[in-house]
Every structure is written in structure tokens, then in C-alpha cells.
Amino acid sequence: MRPIVLIATNFAREQRWPLFFLLLWVVGWATFGIFADPRSGPDDALMIFRQLAVYSVTFGLFFGSSAIHSDQRSRRILAVLSKGISRGQYVAGLLAGIALVLGIFCFCMGFTASWLLGRYGFSESAMWFGMLALWTVCTLTASLTLLLSTFLPPLFAAIGAGVLAGIPALLALRGDTFSKYVIPVHGLLEPLIGADFAESWNASIGLVLLAWIEVAVFSLGAAWIFSRRDLSVSVE
């Protein structure tokens, strides 16, 4: 467990600048809330809230696609594995680090939303459950991209994850109820993106649990594939 924690904290420390710019968006959102027009402020604040949710998922794809490749390119991965750390622990540490970075962002976003949207009447309990769903989606997409990055270049891993997560979402939009349970990105994001001040929305804890099961499956698959890769080949 200790190697996983060390790898996760090291990854989070290396991603401090991307996290810093992510948090700058949250600060800008809070600043907007202070000076916003009271008549249009609630709708505009909610629109920014939805945009930040989409950005966080995009960063999950970015972190998942580049994590292994960056370490392999710099040869740091060989130094890490030479210390007796298994490849499964290495993959788990990277995914935990990604979840930590995105968890910090989701928490700060939720804290700001509880103040900014809460004063306009947005349900605070629904909002925090939405943050749990958003963090789950970010980790799910990152784990899927991490799996693909074990045998694909970063760009193709990100595109592949987008396609694999997007197809069930498109099918769900066309009315296929089963599709939202296949990589449930759409099922978890839909209540959050469609939320407004007039109606409360019902989020499913079952979808959250299903998503975390899929995170475990994807991470185990990534560890299995990665354990069979030859790391002595240079990456350009």
C-alpha cells in the first residue's frame, strides 16, 4: 500500500501546475459570482458550473493518456520499478494520483458551488452528490484511458477512450436505456449537466457503484497488459 501512496502523491505533486490552472477557473467562477448581475447571475453561474464539469472530465482523459508515456519517455519508470515495486502497484499508484488531483478539483468546485449556487436556491445535497458523480466520471474516464495507453500512444488512447465512452452516451440519447450502464459516463453526468434551479434531479447511487467497479476492472486490465510490456524499448 505504501508504494501506491508514494506514487500517487508524487504524481499529484508533478501535476501541481495543471491543478493550479484548474483551480484558477474555480476562483474565476467565484469572482464572477461576486460581481454578476443579480438578474442573469444564477443562469450564468450554472452555465459555468456545467462547463467546469466538462473540463474536469477532459482533464481526466489528459492525465490518463499521458501518465505512463511521460514516465517511460523520461526513463523514470525504470528507476521506480527497480525499487521492487510491481507494475500493478505502479499502475494503481498512477490512477490513485489522478483520482487525488481530480478529487481536489471537484472538492474545491463543490465548495464554491455550495456558496455560489446555494444562495440562488440550488439543492446543496444534490450538488454534493453531483460532485461525487463527477469525480467518479473523471476517475472512470482516466482509468479507461490509462488502460488504452498501455498499448497505444497518448493521443490515440485519449481518442479511443472518448469513442468508447461516447458510443454508449449517444445510444442512451437515442433512447436505449441499457447503454447508460455501459461505461456510465452519460448516466452520471446527465443529471448534473441538466440540473437547474426549478427542478430537483435524481442521481443513482447504483450508477456510482457500477462506475467504481468498472474503474477496478479497467485498472486490473491496465496492470495485466502493462506487466507484459517490454520497457527496454525507447519511446520517441
Beta strands, then each sheet from edge to edge (+ up, - down):
end
